[in-house]
Structures are given as structure tokens and as C-alpha cells.
Amino acid sequence: MIPRTFRSLSRTSGTPVFSILVIATLCSTTPGFGRAALSWLVDMTSAGITIPYFFASSSSSPSPPSGSGRRRRWLPPPD
């Protein structure tokens, strides 16, 4: 899923140098967009994350077994 250039590691230190350079470049250019653009980006990101958060939360909640007619209680795992 990730291009090979992002996965390559440095031979001497074993760090993903290309990935670090791309992130550093993106982070250093964002202040040039201005306060209004950055505020809009943060607002859209926070609105967009609610859908995946809902799916993750709903998929991790326990559901009652089908056909039993009883509600299933959530019990913490034993120590």
C-alpha cells in the first residue's frame, strides 16, 4: 500500500529518511497557507473523523446473541 520509496530505510541508521523529509517538507510549508486555511483544514478534519470514529465504536460494542431473547451483559476480562 505504501510506495517502496517510503518504506526504504537508511543503511547507516535504519530510519526512514525519505518519509521524514516528506513530512518535514509538508509541516514547514503549512504556515504559509495562513490562519484561515489552517483553521478550515482543522475544522474539516474534525468533522470528517466522526464517521470512522462512529464505525469503530459501534463495531467494538458487544451485541446480544441472536435468538436468545436475553440481553448480554458486558463483563470485564478475568485477571
N, C-alpha and C positions, 0 to 999 in steps of 0.2 A: 504494500500500500504506500509505503514511503519510498521516494526515489533513492537510488543507490548512493547518490552523492551526499544525501543527508545521513545515511547510515554509516558512511565510511569514518573510521577512527584514525587519529594521528598515530603514526608508528612510534613516536617517542613517548608521548604522554597518555595515549589511549583515550583521548577526549574527542568528541565530535566537533572538530574545528569549524567546518563549513556551516553546520547548524547554528553554532554560537555566533558566527559572523552574520548570518542572515537575521537572526533575532536582534543582534546589536544594531544592525542597519535599520530594521523596522522601528525599533524603540527610539533610535536617535532622530528619525525623521518625523515622528508623530507630533512633537511640539510645534512644528512648522504649520500644522493644519489650523491651529487656533483653538481657542477655548470653546467656541460654539460647535465646531465639528467634533471635537473630542467629547463634549457633553452629549451630543446626539449619538455618537458611537456607543457610549456607556449606557445611555437610555435604551437603545435598540438591543444591545446585548442582554440587558437585564430583562427586557420583555421577551426576548427570544429564548431565554434559558428556562422559562417557566414550563414550556411544553415538555422538554426532555425530563425536567425535574418531576413533573406530574406522572409521566410514564414510569420513571424509575421508582417513585414512591408507591404507585399503585401495584407495580409488579412485585414489590418486596413485601407487601402486606399479606398476611395469611388469609386464605379464603376457606369458608366452611366446606366440608366434604359434600359432594352432591348426593342427594337422595337420603341422607340420614335424618333430616328434619331437626337436628340439634345444631346449635351454634358451637363452633370450636373455639375454645379458649386458647389464648397465646400463653405459653409457659416458657420461662427463660430456660436456657440450656443448663443441665446439671453441672456442678463444679467439678 
